[in-house]
Amino acid sequence: MLDPVDHKILAALVRDARIPNNALAAEVGIAPSTCLGRVRALREAGVIRGYHADLDPEAIGLPLQAMIAVRLRAGARDRMRLFTERMQARPEVRNIYFLAGADDFLLDVATSDAASLRSFVVDVLSARPEVALTETNLIFEHVRGQAG
């Protein structure tokens, strides 16, 4: 169970995952050695799953972003893991969300242009025999929430 100090540590790390331990400890109001131990425990417990660089898709040549809802055919439920693995291997796919509800997956993708996005949807997704339906929504802007 996380206590208020853990929540403060996590909030500070979400704002700046590169914050030095001594600065994090000072912000949270605990000793640096205690802070280091708590962060280590949060990592070992799987609360902190990792640290990553948040890249601007446009700056790296992928200005067109979309969220694509994917529904698999009823008889293809046994291929969900394989579908996920195939999508993880695609350079366009930034995140994969497995959903409850009408759609099975939501794919966060970034491409260089509309033709590349169309090719991904038509040639990669819709061409798969297990895919029943896709729905593409373009992302105009992404604003990160407080929780990361």
Phi and psi in radians as a Rosetta constraint file:
Dihedral C 1 N 2 CA 2 C 2 CIRCULARHARMONIC -1.445 0.35
Dihedral N 2 CA 2 C 2 N 3 CIRCULARHARMONIC 2.417 0.35
Dihedral C 2 N 3 CA 3 C 3 CIRCULARHARMONIC -1.784 0.35
Dihedral N 3 CA 3 C 3 N 4 CIRCULARHARMONIC 3.058 0.35
Dihedral C 3 N 4 CA 4 C 4 CIRCULARHARMONIC -1.004 0.35
Dihedral N 4 CA 4 C 4 N 5 CIRCULARHARMONIC -0.592 0.35
Dihedral C 4 N 5 CA 5 C 5 CIRCULARHARMONIC -1.161 0.35
Dihedral N 5 CA 5 C 5 N 6 CIRCULARHARMONIC -0.742 0.35
Dihedral C 5 N 6 CA 6 C 6 CIRCULARHARMONIC -1.027 0.35
Dihedral N 6 CA 6 C 6 N 7 CIRCULARHARMONIC -0.760 0.35
Dihedral C 6 N 7 CA 7 C 7 CIRCULARHARMONIC -1.094 0.35
Dihedral N 7 CA 7 C 7 N 8 CIRCULARHARMONIC -0.673 0.35
Dihedral C 7 N 8 CA 8 C 8 CIRCULARHARMONIC -1.139 0.35
Dihedral N 8 CA 8 C 8 N 9 CIRCULARHARMONIC -0.736 0.35
Dihedral C 8 N 9 CA 9 C 9 CIRCULARHARMONIC -1.050 0.35
Dihedral N 9 CA 9 C 9 N 10 CIRCULARHARMONIC -0.832 0.35
Dihedral C 9 N 10 CA 10 C 10 CIRCULARHARMONIC -1.093 0.35
Dihedral N 10 CA 10 C 10 N 11 CIRCULARHARMONIC -0.732 0.35
Dihedral C 10 N 11 CA 11 C 11 CIRCULARHARMONIC -1.087 0.35
Dihedral N 11 CA 11 C 11 N 12 CIRCULARHARMONIC -0.723 0.35
Dihedral C 11 N 12 CA 12 C 12 CIRCULARHARMONIC -1.153 0.35
Dihedral N 12 CA 12 C 12 N 13 CIRCULARHARMONIC -0.699 0.35
Dihedral C 12 N 13 CA 13 C 13 CIRCULARHARMONIC -1.201 0.35
Dihedral N 13 CA 13 C 13 N 14 CIRCULARHARMONIC -0.581 0.35
Dihedral C 13 N 14 CA 14 C 14 CIRCULARHARMONIC -1.134 0.35
Dihedral N 14 CA 14 C 14 N 15 CIRCULARHARMONIC -0.700 0.35
Dihedral C 14 N 15 CA 15 C 15 CIRCULARHARMONIC -1.175 0.35
Dihedral N 15 CA 15 C 15 N 16 CIRCULARHARMONIC -0.685 0.35
Dihedral C 15 N 16 CA 16 C 16 CIRCULARHARMONIC -2.704 0.35
Dihedral N 16 CA 16 C 16 N 17 CIRCULARHARMONIC 1.684 0.35
Dihedral C 16 N 17 CA 17 C 17 CIRCULARHARMONIC -1.222 0.35
Dihedral N 17 CA 17 C 17 N 18 CIRCULARHARMONIC -0.209 0.35
Dihedral C 17 N 18 CA 18 C 18 CIRCULARHARMONIC -1.705 0.35
Dihedral N 18 CA 18 C 18 N 19 CIRCULARHARMONIC 0.147 0.35
Dihedral C 18 N 19 CA 19 C 19 CIRCULARHARMONIC -1.055 0.35
Dihedral N 19 CA 19 C 19 N 20 CIRCULARHARMONIC 2.288 0.35
Dihedral C 19 N 20 CA 20 C 20 CIRCULARHARMONIC -1.108 0.35
Dihedral N 20 CA 20 C 20 N 21 CIRCULARHARMONIC 2.617 0.35
Dihedral C 20 N 21 CA 21 C 21 CIRCULARHARMONIC -0.977 0.35
Dihedral N 21 CA 21 C 21 N 22 CIRCULARHARMONIC -0.740 0.35
Dihedral C 21 N 22 CA 22 C 22 CIRCULARHARMONIC -1.141 0.35
Dihedral N 22 CA 22 C 22 N 23 CIRCULARHARMONIC -0.630 0.35
Dihedral C 22 N 23 CA 23 C 23 CIRCULARHARMONIC -1.229 0.35
Dihedral N 23 CA 23 C 23 N 24 CIRCULARHARMONIC -0.671 0.35
Dihedral C 23 N 24 CA 24 C 24 CIRCULARHARMONIC -1.101 0.35
Dihedral N 24 CA 24 C 24 N 25 CIRCULARHARMONIC -0.787 0.35
Dihedral C 24 N 25 CA 25 C 25 CIRCULARHARMONIC -1.063 0.35
Dihedral N 25 CA 25 C 25 N 26 CIRCULARHARMONIC -0.749 0.35
Dihedral C 25 N 26 CA 26 C 26 CIRCULARHARMONIC -1.131 0.35
Dihedral N 26 CA 26 C 26 N 27 CIRCULARHARMONIC -0.722 0.35
Dihedral C 26 N 27 CA 27 C 27 CIRCULARHARMONIC -1.106 0.35
Dihedral N 27 CA 27 C 27 N 28 CIRCULARHARMONIC -0.665 0.35
Dihedral C 27 N 28 CA 28 C 28 CIRCULARHARMONIC -1.492 0.35
Dihedral N 28 CA 28 C 28 N 29 CIRCULARHARMONIC -0.396 0.35
Dihedral C 28 N 29 CA 29 C 29 CIRCULARHARMONIC 1.540 0.35
Dihedral N 29 CA 29 C 29 N 30 CIRCULARHARMONIC 0.588 0.35
Dihedral C 29 N 30 CA 30 C 30 CIRCULARHARMONIC -2.290 0.35
Dihedral N 30 CA 30 C 30 N 31 CIRCULARHARMONIC 2.944 0.35
Dihedral C 30 N 31 CA 31 C 31 CIRCULARHARMONIC -1.220 0.35
Dihedral N 31 CA 31 C 31 N 32 CIRCULARHARMONIC 2.570 0.35
Dihedral C 31 N 32 CA 32 C 32 CIRCULARHARMONIC -0.962 0.35
Dihedral N 32 CA 32 C 32 N 33 CIRCULARHARMONIC -0.702 0.35
Dihedral C 32 N 33 CA 33 C 33 CIRCULARHARMONIC -1.138 0.35
Dihedral N 33 CA 33 C 33 N 34 CIRCULARHARMONIC -0.683 0.35
Dihedral C 33 N 34 CA 34 C 34 CIRCULARHARMONIC -1.139 0.35
Dihedral N 34 CA 34 C 34 N 35 CIRCULARHARMONIC -0.739 0.35
Dihedral C 34 N 35 CA 35 C 35 CIRCULARHARMONIC -1.080 0.35
Dihedral N 35 CA 35 C 35 N 36 CIRCULARHARMONIC -0.805 0.35
Dihedral C 35 N 36 CA 36 C 36 CIRCULARHARMONIC -1.028 0.35
Dihedral N 36 CA 36 C 36 N 37 CIRCULARHARMONIC -0.755 0.35
Dihedral C 36 N 37 CA 37 C 37 CIRCULARHARMONIC -1.125 0.35
Dihedral N 37 CA 37 C 37 N 38 CIRCULARHARMONIC -0.706 0.35
Dihedral C 37 N 38 CA 38 C 38 CIRCULARHARMONIC -1.170 0.35
Dihedral N 38 CA 38 C 38 N 39 CIRCULARHARMONIC -0.758 0.35
Dihedral C 38 N 39 CA 39 C 39 CIRCULARHARMONIC -1.098 0.35
Dihedral N 39 CA 39 C 39 N 40 CIRCULARHARMONIC -0.746 0.35
Dihedral C 39 N 40 CA 40 C 40 CIRCULARHARMONIC -1.051 0.35
Dihedral N 40 CA 40 C 40 N 41 CIRCULARHARMONIC -0.778 0.35
Dihedral C 40 N 41 CA 41 C 41 CIRCULARHARMONIC -1.118 0.35
Dihedral N 41 CA 41 C 41 N 42 CIRCULARHARMONIC -0.666 0.35
Dihedral C 41 N 42 CA 42 C 42 CIRCULARHARMONIC -1.139 0.35
Dihedral N 42 CA 42 C 42 N 43 CIRCULARHARMONIC -0.662 0.35
Dihedral C 42 N 43 CA 43 C 43 CIRCULARHARMONIC -1.155 0.35
Dihedral N 43 CA 43 C 43 N 44 CIRCULARHARMONIC -0.838 0.35
Dihedral C 43 N 44 CA 44 C 44 CIRCULARHARMONIC -1.117 0.35
Dihedral N 44 CA 44 C 44 N 45 CIRCULARHARMONIC -0.549 0.35
Dihedral C 44 N 45 CA 45 C 45 CIRCULARHARMONIC -1.389 0.35
Dihedral N 45 CA 45 C 45 N 46 CIRCULARHARMONIC -0.133 0.35
Dihedral C 45 N 46 CA 46 C 46 CIRCULARHARMONIC 1.478 0.35
Dihedral N 46 CA 46 C 46 N 47 CIRCULARHARMONIC 0.107 0.35
Dihedral C 46 N 47 CA 47 C 47 CIRCULARHARMONIC -1.202 0.35
Dihedral N 47 CA 47 C 47 N 48 CIRCULARHARMONIC -0.826 0.35
Dihedral C 47 N 48 CA 48 C 48 CIRCULARHARMONIC -1.624 0.35
Dihedral N 48 CA 48 C 48 N 49 CIRCULARHARMONIC 1.938 0.35
Dihedral C 48 N 49 CA 49 C 49 CIRCULARHARMONIC -1.542 0.35
Dihedral N 49 CA 49 C 49 N 50 CIRCULARHARMONIC -0.276 0.35
Dihedral C 49 N 50 CA 50 C 50 CIRCULARHARMONIC 2.825 0.35
Dihedral N 50 CA 50 C 50 N 51 CIRCULARHARMONIC 3.092 0.35
Dihedral C 50 N 51 CA 51 C 51 CIRCULARHARMONIC -2.202 0.35
Dihedral N 51 CA 51 C 51 N 52 CIRCULARHARMONIC 2.496 0.35
Dihedral C 51 N 52 CA 52 C 52 CIRCULARHARMONIC -2.574 0.35
Dihedral N 52 CA 52 C 52 N 53 CIRCULARHARMONIC 2.838 0.35
Dihedral C 52 N 53 CA 53 C 53 CIRCULARHARMONIC -1.542 0.35
Dihedral N 53 CA 53 C 53 N 54 CIRCULARHARMONIC 2.297 0.35
Dihedral C 53 N 54 CA 54 C 54 CIRCULARHARMONIC -1.635 0.35
Dihedral N 54 CA 54 C 54 N 55 CIRCULARHARMONIC 1.766 0.35
Dihedral C 54 N 55 CA 55 C 55 CIRCULARHARMONIC -1.578 0.35
Dihedral N 55 CA 55 C 55 N 56 CIRCULARHARMONIC 2.520 0.35
Dihedral C 55 N 56 CA 56 C 56 CIRCULARHARMONIC -1.412 0.35
Dihedral N 56 CA 56 C 56 N 57 CIRCULARHARMONIC 1.955 0.35
Dihedral C 56 N 57 CA 57 C 57 CIRCULARHARMONIC -0.974 0.35
Dihedral N 57 CA 57 C 57 N 58 CIRCULARHARMONIC -0.685 0.35
Dihedral C 57 N 58 CA 58 C 58 CIRCULARHARMONIC -1.116 0.35
Dihedral N 58 CA 58 C 58 N 59 CIRCULARHARMONIC -0.693 0.35
Dihedral C 58 N 59 CA 59 C 59 CIRCULARHARMONIC -1.160 0.35
Dihedral N 59 CA 59 C 59 N 60 CIRCULARHARMONIC -0.413 0.35
Dihedral C 59 N 60 CA 60 C 60 CIRCULARHARMONIC -1.813 0.35
Dihedral N 60 CA 60 C 60 N 61 CIRCULARHARMONIC 0.328 0.35
Dihedral C 60 N 61 CA 61 C 61 CIRCULARHARMONIC 1.479 0.35
Dihedral N 61 CA 61 C 61 N 62 CIRCULARHARMONIC 0.341 0.35
Dihedral C 61 N 62 CA 62 C 62 CIRCULARHARMONIC -2.217 0.35
Dihedral N 62 CA 62 C 62 N 63 CIRCULARHARMONIC 1.149 0.35
Dihedral C 62 N 63 CA 63 C 63 CIRCULARHARMONIC -1.307 0.35
Dihedral N 63 CA 63 C 63 N 64 CIRCULARHARMONIC -0.327 0.35
Dihedral C 63 N 64 CA 64 C 64 CIRCULARHARMONIC -1.675 0.35
Dihedral N 64 CA 64 C 64 N 65 CIRCULARHARMONIC 1.987 0.35
Dihedral C 64 N 65 CA 65 C 65 CIRCULARHARMONIC -2.018 0.35
Dihedral N 65 CA 65 C 65 N 66 CIRCULARHARMONIC 2.583 0.35
Dihedral C 65 N 66 CA 66 C 66 CIRCULARHARMONIC -2.625 0.35
Dihedral N 66 CA 66 C 66 N 67 CIRCULARHARMONIC 2.742 0.35
Dihedral C 66 N 67 CA 67 C 67 CIRCULARHARMONIC -1.944 0.35
Dihedral N 67 CA 67 C 67 N 68 CIRCULARHARMONIC 2.190 0.35
Dihedral C 67 N 68 CA 68 C 68 CIRCULARHARMONIC -2.056 0.35
Dihedral N 68 CA 68 C 68 N 69 CIRCULARHARMONIC 2.038 0.35
Dihedral C 68 N 69 CA 69 C 69 CIRCULARHARMONIC -1.426 0.35
Dihedral N 69 CA 69 C 69 N 70 CIRCULARHARMONIC 2.359 0.35
Dihedral C 69 N 70 CA 70 C 70 CIRCULARHARMONIC -2.224 0.35
Dihedral N 70 CA 70 C 70 N 71 CIRCULARHARMONIC 2.250 0.35
Dihedral C 70 N 71 CA 71 C 71 CIRCULARHARMONIC -2.012 0.35
Dihedral N 71 CA 71 C 71 N 72 CIRCULARHARMONIC 2.217 0.35
Dihedral C 71 N 72 CA 72 C 72 CIRCULARHARMONIC -1.540 0.35
Dihedral N 72 CA 72 C 72 N 73 CIRCULARHARMONIC 2.730 0.35
Dihedral C 72 N 73 CA 73 C 73 CIRCULARHARMONIC -1.135 0.35
Dihedral N 73 CA 73 C 73 N 74 CIRCULARHARMONIC 2.601 0.35
Dihedral C 73 N 74 CA 74 C 74 CIRCULARHARMONIC -0.981 0.35
Dihedral N 74 CA 74 C 74 N 75 CIRCULARHARMONIC -0.664 0.35
Dihedral C 74 N 75 CA 75 C 75 CIRCULARHARMONIC -1.374 0.35
Dihedral N 75 CA 75 C 75 N 76 CIRCULARHARMONIC -0.034 0.35
Dihedral C 75 N 76 CA 76 C 76 CIRCULARHARMONIC -1.840 0.35
Dihedral N 76 CA 76 C 76 N 77 CIRCULARHARMONIC 0.228 0.35
Dihedral C 76 N 77 CA 77 C 77 CIRCULARHARMONIC -1.035 0.35
Dihedral N 77 CA 77 C 77 N 78 CIRCULARHARMONIC -0.505 0.35
Dihedral C 77 N 78 CA 78 C 78 CIRCULARHARMONIC -1.278 0.35
Dihedral N 78 CA 78 C 78 N 79 CIRCULARHARMONIC -0.136 0.35
Dihedral C 78 N 79 CA 79 C 79 CIRCULARHARMONIC -1.814 0.35
Dihedral N 79 CA 79 C 79 N 80 CIRCULARHARMONIC 0.259 0.35
Dihedral C 79 N 80 CA 80 C 80 CIRCULARHARMONIC -1.076 0.35
Dihedral N 80 CA 80 C 80 N 81 CIRCULARHARMONIC -0.771 0.35
Dihedral C 80 N 81 CA 81 C 81 CIRCULARHARMONIC -1.112 0.35
Dihedral N 81 CA 81 C 81 N 82 CIRCULARHARMONIC -0.747 0.35
Dihedral C 81 N 82 CA 82 C 82 CIRCULARHARMONIC -1.106 0.35
Dihedral N 82 CA 82 C 82 N 83 CIRCULARHARMONIC -0.727 0.35
Dihedral C 82 N 83 CA 83 C 83 CIRCULARHARMONIC -1.043 0.35
Dihedral N 83 CA 83 C 83 N 84 CIRCULARHARMONIC -0.813 0.35
Dihedral C 83 N 84 CA 84 C 84 CIRCULARHARMONIC -1.031 0.35
Dihedral N 84 CA 84 C 84 N 85 CIRCULARHARMONIC -0.793 0.35
Dihedral C 84 N 85 CA 85 C 85 CIRCULARHARMONIC -1.091 0.35
Dihedral N 85 CA 85 C 85 N 86 CIRCULARHARMONIC -0.712 0.35
Dihedral C 85 N 86 CA 86 C 86 CIRCULARHARMONIC -1.116 0.35
Dihedral N 86 CA 86 C 86 N 87 CIRCULARHARMONIC -0.724 0.35
Dihedral C 86 N 87 CA 87 C 87 CIRCULARHARMONIC -1.213 0.35
Dihedral N 87 CA 87 C 87 N 88 CIRCULARHARMONIC -0.631 0.35
Dihedral C 87 N 88 CA 88 C 88 CIRCULARHARMONIC -1.046 0.35
Dihedral N 88 CA 88 C 88 N 89 CIRCULARHARMONIC -0.558 0.35
Dihedral C 88 N 89 CA 89 C 89 CIRCULARHARMONIC -1.388 0.35
Dihedral N 89 CA 89 C 89 N 90 CIRCULARHARMONIC -0.194 0.35
Dihedral C 89 N 90 CA 90 C 90 CIRCULARHARMONIC -1.436 0.35
Dihedral N 90 CA 90 C 90 N 91 CIRCULARHARMONIC 2.304 0.35
Dihedral C 90 N 91 CA 91 C 91 CIRCULARHARMONIC -1.174 0.35
Dihedral N 91 CA 91 C 91 N 92 CIRCULARHARMONIC -0.400 0.35
Dihedral C 91 N 92 CA 92 C 92 CIRCULARHARMONIC -1.274 0.35
Dihedral N 92 CA 92 C 92 N 93 CIRCULARHARMONIC -0.460 0.35
Dihedral C 92 N 93 CA 93 C 93 CIRCULARHARMONIC -1.485 0.35
Dihedral N 93 CA 93 C 93 N 94 CIRCULARHARMONIC 2.090 0.35
Dihedral C 93 N 94 CA 94 C 94 CIRCULARHARMONIC -1.652 0.35
Dihedral N 94 CA 94 C 94 N 95 CIRCULARHARMONIC -0.684 0.35
Dihedral C 94 N 95 CA 95 C 95 CIRCULARHARMONIC -2.556 0.35
Dihedral N 95 CA 95 C 95 N 96 CIRCULARHARMONIC 2.620 0.35
Dihedral C 95 N 96 CA 96 C 96 CIRCULARHARMONIC -2.207 0.35
Dihedral N 96 CA 96 C 96 N 97 CIRCULARHARMONIC 2.235 0.35
Dihedral C 96 N 97 CA 97 C 97 CIRCULARHARMONIC -2.048 0.35
Dihedral N 97 CA 97 C 97 N 98 CIRCULARHARMONIC 2.176 0.35
Dihedral C 97 N 98 CA 98 C 98 CIRCULARHARMONIC -1.586 0.35
Dihedral N 98 CA 98 C 98 N 99 CIRCULARHARMONIC 2.177 0.35
Dihedral C 98 N 99 CA 99 C 99 CIRCULARHARMONIC -1.979 0.35
Dihedral N 99 CA 99 C 99 N 100 CIRCULARHARMONIC 2.751 0.35
Dihedral C 99 N 100 CA 100 C 100 CIRCULARHARMONIC -1.730 0.35
Dihedral N 100 CA 100 C 100 N 101 CIRCULARHARMONIC 2.582 0.35
Dihedral C 100 N 101 CA 101 C 101 CIRCULARHARMONIC 2.071 0.35
Dihedral N 101 CA 101 C 101 N 102 CIRCULARHARMONIC -2.832 0.35
Dihedral C 101 N 102 CA 102 C 102 CIRCULARHARMONIC -1.131 0.35
Dihedral N 102 CA 102 C 102 N 103 CIRCULARHARMONIC -0.698 0.35
Dihedral C 102 N 103 CA 103 C 103 CIRCULARHARMONIC -1.633 0.35
Dihedral N 103 CA 103 C 103 N 104 CIRCULARHARMONIC 2.646 0.35
Dihedral C 103 N 104 CA 104 C 104 CIRCULARHARMONIC -1.608 0.35
Dihedral N 104 CA 104 C 104 N 105 CIRCULARHARMONIC -0.655 0.35
Dihedral C 104 N 105 CA 105 C 105 CIRCULARHARMONIC -2.389 0.35
Dihedral N 105 CA 105 C 105 N 106 CIRCULARHARMONIC 2.683 0.35
Dihedral C 105 N 106 CA 106 C 106 CIRCULARHARMONIC -2.204 0.35
Dihedral N 106 CA 106 C 106 N 107 CIRCULARHARMONIC 2.115 0.35
Dihedral C 106 N 107 CA 107 C 107 CIRCULARHARMONIC -1.838 0.35
Dihedral N 107 CA 107 C 107 N 108 CIRCULARHARMONIC 2.244 0.35
Dihedral C 107 N 108 CA 108 C 108 CIRCULARHARMONIC -1.677 0.35
Dihedral N 108 CA 108 C 108 N 109 CIRCULARHARMONIC 1.971 0.35
Dihedral C 108 N 109 CA 109 C 109 CIRCULARHARMONIC -2.162 0.35
Dihedral N 109 CA 109 C 109 N 110 CIRCULARHARMONIC 2.733 0.35
Dihedral C 109 N 110 CA 110 C 110 CIRCULARHARMONIC -2.419 0.35
Dihedral N 110 CA 110 C 110 N 111 CIRCULARHARMONIC 2.316 0.35
Dihedral C 110 N 111 CA 111 C 111 CIRCULARHARMONIC -2.355 0.35
Dihedral N 111 CA 111 C 111 N 112 CIRCULARHARMONIC 2.976 0.35
Dihedral C 111 N 112 CA 112 C 112 CIRCULARHARMONIC -1.355 0.35
Dihedral N 112 CA 112 C 112 N 113 CIRCULARHARMONIC -0.486 0.35
Dihedral C 112 N 113 CA 113 C 113 CIRCULARHARMONIC -2.885 0.35
Dihedral N 113 CA 113 C 113 N 114 CIRCULARHARMONIC 3.100 0.35
Dihedral C 113 N 114 CA 114 C 114 CIRCULARHARMONIC -1.115 0.35
Dihedral N 114 CA 114 C 114 N 115 CIRCULARHARMONIC -0.641 0.35
Dihedral C 114 N 115 CA 115 C 115 CIRCULARHARMONIC -1.116 0.35
Dihedral N 115 CA 115 C 115 N 116 CIRCULARHARMONIC -0.692 0.35
Dihedral C 115 N 116 CA 116 C 116 CIRCULARHARMONIC -1.170 0.35
Dihedral N 116 CA 116 C 116 N 117 CIRCULARHARMONIC -0.702 0.35
Dihedral C 116 N 117 CA 117 C 117 CIRCULARHARMONIC -1.126 0.35
Dihedral N 117 CA 117 C 117 N 118 CIRCULARHARMONIC -0.784 0.35
Dihedral C 117 N 118 CA 118 C 118 CIRCULARHARMONIC -1.036 0.35
Dihedral N 118 CA 118 C 118 N 119 CIRCULARHARMONIC -0.785 0.35
Dihedral C 118 N 119 CA 119 C 119 CIRCULARHARMONIC -1.058 0.35
Dihedral N 119 CA 119 C 119 N 120 CIRCULARHARMONIC -0.737 0.35
Dihedral C 119 N 120 CA 120 C 120 CIRCULARHARMONIC -1.078 0.35
Dihedral N 120 CA 120 C 120 N 121 CIRCULARHARMONIC -0.821 0.35
Dihedral C 120 N 121 CA 121 C 121 CIRCULARHARMONIC -1.161 0.35
Dihedral N 121 CA 121 C 121 N 122 CIRCULARHARMONIC -0.824 0.35
Dihedral C 121 N 122 CA 122 C 122 CIRCULARHARMONIC -1.365 0.35
Dihedral N 122 CA 122 C 122 N 123 CIRCULARHARMONIC -0.853 0.35
Dihedral C 122 N 123 CA 123 C 123 CIRCULARHARMONIC -1.507 0.35
Dihedral N 123 CA 123 C 123 N 124 CIRCULARHARMONIC -0.465 0.35
Dihedral C 123 N 124 CA 124 C 124 CIRCULARHARMONIC -1.749 0.35
Dihedral N 124 CA 124 C 124 N 125 CIRCULARHARMONIC -0.922 0.35
Dihedral C 124 N 125 CA 125 C 125 CIRCULARHARMONIC -1.395 0.35
Dihedral N 125 CA 125 C 125 N 126 CIRCULARHARMONIC -1.071 0.35
Dihedral C 125 N 126 CA 126 C 126 CIRCULARHARMONIC -1.138 0.35
Dihedral N 126 CA 126 C 126 N 127 CIRCULARHARMONIC -0.402 0.35
Dihedral C 126 N 127 CA 127 C 127 CIRCULARHARMONIC -1.307 0.35
Dihedral N 127 CA 127 C 127 N 128 CIRCULARHARMONIC -0.289 0.35
Dihedral C 127 N 128 CA 128 C 128 CIRCULARHARMONIC -1.269 0.35
Dihedral N 128 CA 128 C 128 N 129 CIRCULARHARMONIC 2.273 0.35
Dihedral C 128 N 129 CA 129 C 129 CIRCULARHARMONIC -1.121 0.35
Dihedral N 129 CA 129 C 129 N 130 CIRCULARHARMONIC -0.436 0.35
Dihedral C 129 N 130 CA 130 C 130 CIRCULARHARMONIC -1.414 0.35
Dihedral N 130 CA 130 C 130 N 131 CIRCULARHARMONIC -0.212 0.35
Dihedral C 130 N 131 CA 131 C 131 CIRCULARHARMONIC -1.514 0.35
Dihedral N 131 CA 131 C 131 N 132 CIRCULARHARMONIC 2.140 0.35
Dihedral C 131 N 132 CA 132 C 132 CIRCULARHARMONIC -1.628 0.35
Dihedral N 132 CA 132 C 132 N 133 CIRCULARHARMONIC -0.619 0.35
Dihedral C 132 N 133 CA 133 C 133 CIRCULARHARMONIC -2.750 0.35
Dihedral N 133 CA 133 C 133 N 134 CIRCULARHARMONIC 2.511 0.35
Dihedral C 133 N 134 CA 134 C 134 CIRCULARHARMONIC -2.281 0.35
Dihedral N 134 CA 134 C 134 N 135 CIRCULARHARMONIC 2.623 0.35
Dihedral C 134 N 135 CA 135 C 135 CIRCULARHARMONIC -2.423 0.35
Dihedral N 135 CA 135 C 135 N 136 CIRCULARHARMONIC 2.089 0.35
Dihedral C 135 N 136 CA 136 C 136 CIRCULARHARMONIC -1.800 0.35
Dihedral N 136 CA 136 C 136 N 137 CIRCULARHARMONIC 2.264 0.35
Dihedral C 136 N 137 CA 137 C 137 CIRCULARHARMONIC -2.136 0.35
Dihedral N 137 CA 137 C 137 N 138 CIRCULARHARMONIC 2.162 0.35
Dihedral C 137 N 138 CA 138 C 138 CIRCULARHARMONIC -1.298 0.35
Dihedral N 138 CA 138 C 138 N 139 CIRCULARHARMONIC 2.542 0.35
Dihedral C 138 N 139 CA 139 C 139 CIRCULARHARMONIC -1.749 0.35
Dihedral N 139 CA 139 C 139 N 140 CIRCULARHARMONIC 2.099 0.35
Dihedral C 139 N 140 CA 140 C 140 CIRCULARHARMONIC -1.434 0.35
Dihedral N 140 CA 140 C 140 N 141 CIRCULARHARMONIC -0.687 0.35
Dihedral C 140 N 141 CA 141 C 141 CIRCULARHARMONIC -2.719 0.35
Dihedral N 141 CA 141 C 141 N 142 CIRCULARHARMONIC 2.546 0.35
Dihedral C 141 N 142 CA 142 C 142 CIRCULARHARMONIC -2.106 0.35
Dihedral N 142 CA 142 C 142 N 143 CIRCULARHARMONIC 2.137 0.35
Dihedral C 142 N 143 CA 143 C 143 CIRCULARHARMONIC -2.052 0.35
Dihedral N 143 CA 143 C 143 N 144 CIRCULARHARMONIC 2.111 0.35
Dihedral C 143 N 144 CA 144 C 144 CIRCULARHARMONIC -1.284 0.35
Dihedral N 144 CA 144 C 144 N 145 CIRCULARHARMONIC 2.356 0.35
Dihedral C 144 N 145 CA 145 C 145 CIRCULARHARMONIC -1.368 0.35
Dihedral N 145 CA 145 C 145 N 146 CIRCULARHARMONIC 3.030 0.35
Dihedral C 145 N 146 CA 146 C 146 CIRCULARHARMONIC -1.143 0.35
Dihedral N 146 CA 146 C 146 N 147 CIRCULARHARMONIC -0.502 0.35
Dihedral C 146 N 147 CA 147 C 147 CIRCULARHARMONIC -1.441 0.35
Dihedral N 147 CA 147 C 147 N 148 CIRCULARHARMONIC 0.073 0.35
